[in-house]
Amino acid sequence: MRTVLRKLENEAGAEIAEAALVLPLVFTFLLGIVWFGRAFNIYSTITQAAQQGAIAAARPSCATCGNTFASNATVDGAIVAVLQASRLDPAQILGPTAPDPPACAGGGCTNTTHNIRVCRSVILNPPAGTTPPDQCGTTVRFQYPFKAYFPSTSLNLQTITLTGQGQSRTEN
């Protein structure tokens, strides 16, 4: 009877030791899933915001006024609205580091008050090695920082810069 009791006590101690070794790994894995999901959510939001900004920039502000396009403040407002709806801070927006796309006739790029790069009358998706008629439009780009919290890993408090980019054909 005593030997059976000793075996049961020893097995219970082993289970506690196994749980003490495995639970931190499982917790770190689950925490990684949560933070990866948050990073993907932020990336999706900034991409949607950039696309909404590009649509706002490419459409005329007045149908009867000619080719008067929306101001940078209007584009900025469209992007900030999307970011604030997802509880992202527009003050953290970083300017893009990529080179500007090639311009069509009269094209150019400017920055808004939130470091958002708006390029009007630029070539969208320039073809490689072919010469069909170029598609002109508007691109909007910016970057947003994401700080990951992975305790006990080398990724703890690392800042990852996510890039949001949107484009839209110019409507006349």
C-alpha positions in Angstrom: 0.0 0.0 0.0 2.8 2.4 0.8 4.6 1.8 -2.5 1.4 2.6 -4.4 1.0 5.9 -2.4 4.6 6.8 -3.1 4.2 6.2 -6.8 1.1 8.4 -6.9 2.9 11.2 -5.1 5.9 11.1 -7.4 3.7 11.3 -10.5 1.8 14.3 -9.2 5.1 16.1 -8.6 6.2 15.3 -12.2 3.1 16.8 -13.6 3.6 20.0 -11.7 7.2 20.2 -12.9 6.1 19.6 -16.5 3.5 22.3 -16.3 6.0 24.7 -14.9 8.2 24.1 -17.9 5.5 24.1 -20.6 3.2 26.9 -19.4 5.7 29.8 -20.0 6.3 28.5 -23.5 2.6 28.2 -24.2 2.0 31.7 -22.8 4.7 33.2 -24.9 3.3 31.5 -28.0 -0.2 32.8 -27.3 1.1 36.3 -26.6 2.9 36.2 -29.9 -0.3 35.3 -31.7 -2.1 38.3 -30.0 0.6 40.8 -30.9 0.9 39.5 -34.5 -2.8 39.9 -34.8 -2.6 43.4 -33.6 0.2 44.2 -36.0 -1.9 42.8 -38.9 -4.9 44.9 -37.7 -2.8 48.1 -37.8 -1.4 47.2 -41.2 -4.9 46.6 -42.5 -6.1 49.9 -41.1 -3.3 52.0 -42.4 -3.7 50.4 -45.9 -7.4 51.2 -45.8 -6.7 54.8 -44.7 -4.2 55.3 -47.5 -6.7 53.9 -50.0 -9.4 56.3 -48.7 -6.9 59.2 -48.9 -6.0 58.3 -52.5 -9.7 58.2 -53.5 -10.3 61.6 -51.9 -7.2 63.0 -53.7 -8.1 61.6 -57.1 -11.7 62.9 -57.3 -12.6 66.4 -58.2 -13.8 68.5 -55.3 -16.5 70.1 -57.4 -18.1 68.5 -60.4 -19.0 71.8 -62.1 -15.8 73.7 -61.3 -13.5 71.9 -63.7 -10.5 69.8 -62.7 -10.2 71.2 -59.1 -9.0 68.3 -56.9 -9.3 68.0 -53.2 -6.7 69.8 -51.1 -4.1 68.1 -49.0 -6.2 69.0 -45.9 -9.1 67.0 -47.3 -6.8 64.0 -47.9 -5.3 64.4 -44.5 -8.8 64.5 -42.9 -9.9 61.3 -44.7 -6.9 59.4 -43.5 -7.1 60.7 -40.0 -10.8 59.7 -39.7 -10.0 56.1 -40.6 -7.1 56.0 -38.2 -9.1 57.5 -35.3 -12.0 55.1 -36.0 -9.5 52.3 -35.2 -8.0 54.2 -32.2 -4.7 54.8 -33.9 -2.9 58.0 -33.1 -2.4 60.1 -36.2 0.4 62.0 -34.5 2.6 58.9 -34.8 2.5 58.9 -38.6 6.0 58.9 -40.2 6.8 60.2 -43.7 7.6 57.5 -46.3 11.1 56.7 -47.2 10.5 55.2 -50.7 11.2 57.2 -53.8 8.3 59.0 -55.5 6.6 57.3 -58.5 7.3 58.6 -62.0 5.1 61.6 -62.9 2.7 62.1 -65.8 2.5 65.6 -67.3 2.2 68.2 -64.5 2.5 65.7 -61.7 4.2 66.2 -58.4 4.3 65.1 -54.7 3.6 67.1 -51.5 3.3 66.3 -47.8 0.3 66.9 -45.6 0.5 68.2 -42.1 0.7 64.6 -40.8 3.7 63.6 -43.0 1.5 61.8 -45.5 3.0 61.8 -49.0 0.4 62.7 -51.7 1.5 62.3 -55.3 -0.9 63.6 -58.0 -0.7 62.9 -61.7 1.8 60.0 -61.4 2.0 56.8 -63.4 0.2 53.9 -61.7 1.7 50.5 -62.0 4.3 51.3 -64.7 4.7 48.4 -67.0 8.1 46.6 -67.2 9.4 46.6 -70.7 6.2 47.4 -72.5 4.8 50.7 -73.8 1.0 50.7 -73.5 -0.7 54.1 -72.7 0.2 55.0 -69.1 -2.4 55.1 -66.5 -2.2 58.4 -64.5 -3.6 58.8 -61.0 -2.8 59.6 -57.4 -0.8 57.7 -54.8 -0.8 58.2 -51.0 1.9 56.8 -48.8 2.9 57.0 -45.1 4.4 54.8 -42.4 3.2 53.9 -38.9 5.3 52.5 -36.1 4.2 49.4 -34.2 5.9 48.4 -30.9 5.8 44.7 -30.0 5.8 43.5 -26.4 7.2 40.0 -26.3 8.6 39.6 -22.7 11.6 37.3 -22.4 12.4 37.4 -26.1 14.7 39.4 -28.3 11.7 41.1 -29.9 10.6 42.8 -26.8 10.0 46.5 -27.3 11.2 46.4 -30.9 9.6 49.0 -33.2 8.4 47.7 -36.6 7.6 50.3 -39.2 4.5 49.4 -41.2 3.9 51.1 -44.6 0.4 52.1 -45.9 0.0 52.8 -49.6 -3.0 53.5 -51.7 -3.6 54.5 -55.3 -6.5 55.6 -57.4 -7.0 56.6 -61.0 -7.7 60.3 -61.5 -11.3 61.0 -62.4 -12.0 63.9 -64.8 
